[in-house]
Structure formats: structure tokens, C-alpha cells
Amino acid sequence: YLGQDFYVRSCYSKYYKYVMGLLDRPNTAVVTVTGTPGIGKSIFCAYFLQRFSFEDKEATIITLSHSRKSVLKKAAAWKGGEMLGSAVAKAADSSAMSAVIENAERQDTHRLIYLIDGPPRIHPGDAQSVVFASPNDAWFSYIRKDWTRPMVVMPLWTMKELEAAAIELDLTMQVDDPPFDEESMGALEDVPVARIADLVEQRFHVFGGVARECLS
């Protein structure tokens, strides 16, 4: 993920449609998208936001970002791909974030949905939600044994996906023992493609299909 650019995995479309199918069930309260830490669930959240905004321009979307300990860090509201407002946590004062959420809920006239990056403590409000989070005991305990709170597990990356992402995004990768001079260690365009594949393969065999580790 680089600024506003991110690599769209081939599985994203399938998982998006599957999650939307779950949300189409009237009794679904919250869908949890989980998987191994570092595989890009936050990136899938960004993909979900962009695609849902495009497909339903009248929907109001509230995005929330939580820490690993379920502390709310940021809130934003969106409609038709445009941000309606946002706020970040300031010390113990969450009033600004609450105002963003309340205003969005009050102004909604079509469909309201929460996209939540990181585990919340509970499902917020009456609107449907999608939570993108690594395994979390407290959150899993909350959704467990409740058929209105289904869970979806995203797959690890394949080696081919990692290689394609590294080249496509022109990532900068740290090389422990580069066979080239220091000036050529920046952009991947200066690194032979075969060498990029070797680096990704080496890390893949150590870390598995965890993008955070393989593409750093």
C-alpha cells in the first residue's frame, strides 16, 4: 500500500461479493473479515469502501479505525466517494469523532453501513457493519455462536501474487546482501526482476504468504 495506491488481489472481488451476499440477508448484523495478521485486511477494507461507494452512490458509509486493544482512533463519513467529515482521537476526548458519526447517522436517508478497521468492543448502532480484523479473543467471543454475525477468513498470499505486487507497485525493498551498489537499492526499477523474485521467494519460505513481511 503506497498512499492512495494498493494492489488488488484476484480474490478481492470474490470476497467482496460474498460479504455483500451476507449483508443482503436482512438478519445479518455484522460480518467479520479476518485472517493472519499482515495479509492486508486493511487494504481490503479500502477496496471495499471504494467499490461499495461506486456501486451505491446514495449510501452513507461510516469508517472507523480501532487499535488492537479496540480503542477508537479515527472516524470518517462518506457518500458517493466523497468524505463528509472526519475526526481523530485527541487524548481522552472522543467528542469530535462522536459528532462525525452522529451527523452521518442523522443525515442518512438511503442506506447506512459501518466499515470498521480493527476490532471494536461491540457492534455499533443498528446499522449493518463489516469488521476487518486479525484474530482477537474479545471480538471473537462477541460474535461467536450468533448466526447474525458471520465470519469470513481471507487467504494468505501466493508467491506469484507477492512477486506481481512488488513489481506492479514498484516497492522499495530492503536487501541484506545486495549484488549491486547502494545507489540502486531504491526503486525496484533499478533492481533486476529476477532478483526481486528471488527476494520475495526467500521471504515467502520464511514468513509464508504474509505480505507485510514479504514486501517490506
N, C-alpha and C positions, 0 to 999 in steps of 0.2 A: 504494500500500500504506500503510495507516494502522493501526498497532498490529496488532490481530487481524483487521482488515477488509481484503479485497482484491477487486478487480474480476475476475470470472470471464469470460474471453473465450469466445466461442462455440466457438473451435477447441480449447479445453482438453479437452473431453470426447472429441473425435475423436482427439486426440493421446494422451490417456491410454489409450484403448482400443487404439490402435496399438502403443504401447510395451508394454502388458500382453500383447498378442499376441506380440510378440518375446520377452518373458520366458517365455511359455508353451512356447517351444521349449527342450527340455532342454539343448541345447548352447550357448545364449546365456549368455555370462559377464557382459557389461556392455553397457548401452545408453547412448549419449551423446546428450543433447538439447542442441543448440547453436543458434546464430543470432546476429544482430547484437547487439553489446553494448547494453544499455539497453532491451531489449524485454520484460523481465520473466521471465527463465528461473528466477530465484529464487522468484518468485511462483508459477510453475507447479510448482516443487518443493514449495511449501507446499500447493498444491491437491492434488498427487499424494499427499502424506503424509496429508492429511485423508481423501481418498476411499479410498485403499488401507486405511487404518485402519478405516474404516467397513465396507468390503466383506469384509475378512478380519480379524476381531477377535482371532484367535489368533496372527496373525503377529507376529513381533518385527521392528521396524524400527530400524535404526541410522542416524541422520542425522549427517553430517559436513560441516563448513564449512571450506573452504580459501581462502587468499588467492590472488591472481592468480599468485603465484610458487609455488603448490602447498604452502604451509605450512599445516598443520592448526591451526585456530584454536578450534574448538569441536566437541564430540561429545555426542550425546544418544541415549537409547534409549527406544523407545515400544512400547506394546502396548495394543490396544483403545482407542486415542485418549488413553491416559494416559502421562505421562512416567515412565519407570522410574528415570532418573538422567541427569545432565548434568554436564559439566565444560568449562572454558575453559582455553586455553593460559596458562601462567604462566612468563614468561621462557623458559628453555630446558628447563623441566620439563614433560614431557607425560605423566607417570605417572598423573595423575588421569583424563585422557582415555582412556588405555590401559585403566585399570581399568573404566571405564564400558563400553567396547567388549567387553572380555573377559568381564565379568559377563553382558552381554546374550547373547553367543555361547554361553556355558556354560548359561544358563537356557533357551535356545530349545528347544522340543520340537515345533514345528509347521513354521514356515517363517521363514527369516531373509533379510532384504533390506537392502541399503545404499542410501540416498538421499544423494547427495553434491553439495553446492552448491559449485561451483568445481572447477578441475582438480586431481585428485590426481596423484601421481607414477606410481603403478601401481594396478591393480585390487586392492582389499584382500580377502584371505582367499579362501575357497572359495564364499562366498555370491554370489548374483547382485547386481548393482548397477545403479543408474541415476545417471548423472553429468549434472548441469545446468551447462553451462559455455560461455562465449564461446570463439570460436576461439583455440586455444592450440597452438603448434607442437609442444611436447614431448608433450602428451597426444595430439594427432592422430597423431603419429609412432608412439605406443604402440599405438593401435587400428587403424592403417592396415593394409590387406591381411590382415585377420583376420576371417573371416565370423562368428566368435562374438562380435564386438564391433561391432555395427551402430551407425550414426549416424542421427539424425533432426534435420532442420533446421526450426525454428519460423519462421513468417512474421512479417513486420513488421505493425504495427497499421494498420488502415484509419482514415481520418479520422473516420468515423462511430463507430468503436469508441472513439477518443480523446475525442470530444465526449461520448459516453454515459458514459464512465468519469469524466470531470471533473465532470459533473453528479451522477452517482449517488453518488460518494464525497464530494461537497461539498468538493472540494480547494481549498486556498488557492493562488492563482497570482499570481506577481509580474508586475505590469503596468508597463511602462516609461513609458507616457504615458496614464494612466487618465483617462477623461472624467467622473470622479466624485471626490468628496472622499476624503481619506486614511482616514477612519473606515470607509468602505465597502469598503476593499481587503482585508478579512479573508476571511470565509467567502464561498463562491460564491453563497450565497443572497442576498447583497447586490449581486451583480453581475448585470446583465441577461443572460438566457440567450443572446440574440443576440450580446452582447459576448463571452461565453465561447466561443461557436462561432467568432467572428472570431479570437480569440487562438489557439485550437487550430489553425485553418486557417492562420494566418500562420506558426506554428511548424512545422506539417506541411510546408509548402512549402520551409522551410529545412532541417529535420532529417529529413524523411521520417517513416516510421512508427515512430520511436523514442520510446517512452512516457516514458522518463526525461527527455528534453529537452522534449517537447511538453507535459508535465503538471507541470513544475516551477514 
